Amino acid sequence: MDFSYRKATIEESNQITRIYESAQAFMEAHGNPQWAKGFPDENDVRGGIYGGILYCVIANSEIAAVFAAVNHDGNYDEIEGSWLTEGNYIAVHRVAVSEKYRSIGAAKFIINHAAEELARTRGRTSIRIDTHEMNKPMRGLLISQGFTECGSVYISRDYSKRIAYEKIL
């Protein structure tokens, strides 16, 4: 499958919101409460678009997946454990794949291609990401793609614990 990525547009906000809602249902059905409280929602999607941090992965001229990328995450300032680097990183968040494109490489494309390219373009030397301990698909993907489990961080939105990973580029 050929994937590409680009910044999301406001015209796509409804479609992106539906992808997140589908991902929330998928996570809940598989025992992962990470997004059980409705995050991300339409306001989060619009904020990500207006903030220039939300990206779409495109396949066959349609949105296959979405993710956010930021240069710093305050939730990562304190970790139970230790990061691999001093902090010149890009943080990847809100990774969600549409039902049609699950299990065919869209998430791997985000982790291996899009995030790495964004990090290098921004002069970053690593990628950091966190996920819920019950998110077994994402945890397995991260380890298989060269990420190292570094410890735990707490998300300020609800003070929930997440497993933190980093990959040096």
Residue pairs with C-beta under 8 A, 6 or more apart in sequence:
1 59
1 101
1 104
1 105
1 106
2 59
3 57
3 58
3 59
3 64
3 105
3 106
3 109
3 113
4 57
4 58
5 55
5 56
5 57
5 58
5 109
5 110
5 113
5 114
6 55
6 56
6 58
7 49
7 52
7 54
7 55
7 56
8 16
8 45
8 48
8 49
8 54
8 55
8 56
8 66
9 49
10 46
10 49
10 50
12 49
12 56
12 63
13 42
13 45
13 46
13 49
14 42
15 63
16 45
16 49
16 54
16 56
16 63
16 66
17 41
17 42
17 45
19 63
19 65
19 66
19 96
19 97
19 98
20 35
20 40
20 41
20 44
20 45
20 66
20 94
20 96
22 96
22 98
22 99
23 35
23 96
23 97
24 35
24 36
24 38
26 99
26 102
27 33
27 34
27 35
27 36
27 135
28 35
28 36
30 136
30 137
31 134
32 132
32 134
32 135
32 136
33 132
33 134
34 131
34 132
34 134
34 135
37 158
39 157
40 48
40 94
44 94
45 54
48 54
48 68
48 94
53 68
53 69
53 70
54 66
54 67
54 68
54 94
55 66
55 67
55 68
55 69
55 114
55 118
56 63
56 65
56 66
57 63
57 64
57 65
57 66
57 67
57 106
57 109
57 110
57 114
58 64
59 101
59 106
63 98
64 97
64 98
64 100
64 101
64 106
65 95
65 96
65 97
65 98
65 101
65 106
65 107
65 109
65 110
66 94
66 95
66 96
67 92
67 93
67 94
67 95
67 96
67 110
67 114
67 115
68 92
68 93
68 94
69 90
69 91
69 92
69 93
69 114
69 115
69 118
70 90
70 91
70 93
71 89
71 90
71 91
71 122
71 124
72 87
72 89
72 91
73 91
73 93
73 128
74 156
75 130
75 153
75 154
75 155
75 156
75 162
76 83
76 87
76 89
76 91
76 128
76 130
76 153
76 164
78 153
78 154
79 150
79 151
79 152
79 153
79 164
80 151
80 152
80 153
81 150
81 151
81 152
81 164
82 150
82 151
83 128
83 150
83 164
83 166
84 126
84 148
84 150
84 166
84 168
85 125
85 126
85 166
85 168
88 123
88 124
88 125
88 126
89 119
89 124
89 125
89 126
89 127
89 128
89 166
90 115
90 118
90 119
90 122
90 124
90 126
90 127
90 128
91 127
91 128
91 129
92 110
92 111
92 115
92 127
92 128
92 129
93 129
93 130
95 107
95 110
95 111
95 129
95 138
97 106
97 107
98 106
107 137
107 138
107 141
108 141
108 145
111 127
111 129
111 141
111 142
111 145
111 147
112 145
115 127
116 127
116 169
118 124
119 125
119 126
119 127
119 169
120 169
124 169
125 168
125 169
126 166
126 167
126 168
126 169
127 147
127 166
127 167
127 169
128 164
128 165
128 166
129 142
129 147
129 164
129 165
129 166
130 153
130 155
130 162
130 163
130 164
130 165
131 138
131 139
131 142
131 162
131 163
131 165
132 160
132 162
132 163
133 139
133 161
133 162
133 163
139 163
142 149
142 165
142 167
143 149
145 167
146 167
147 165
147 166
147 167
148 165
148 166
148 167
149 163
149 164
149 165
150 164
150 165
150 166
151 163
151 164
152 161
152 162
152 163
152 164
153 161
153 162
153 164
154 160
154 161
154 162
155 162
